[in-house]
Amino acid sequence: MENFTSLLSGMSAMEYAIVIPLMLAIYFIPTILAFFFNRKYLKVIAIVNVPAGLSVIAWGGLIVVAVTGSASETLLKKLKLDKYIPAKAT
């Protein structure tokens, strides 16, 4: 822990300007993926991302939800594999 604090104290302002946005981008990967794959639940995923980032398991699960949401149906339609989309219950 002492090495980590000495590393942080030795960083310049330019290094902080690079490291902090990079760390935030990594922390919010599920939200970024949800933006590209599943806009329907973007707000929910962004809100849940804040506490889920503290747990690797919850964060990983949130990545799965962000990627597999409704994008899977859209991808199947684009690939013309509509017959593999399960029928919706009416």
Secondary structure, 3 states (H helix, E strand, C coil): CHHHHHHHHCCCHHHHHHHHHHHHHHHCHHHHHHHHHCHHHHHHHHHHHHHHCCCHHHHHHHHHHHHHCCHHHHHHHHCCCHHHCCCCCC
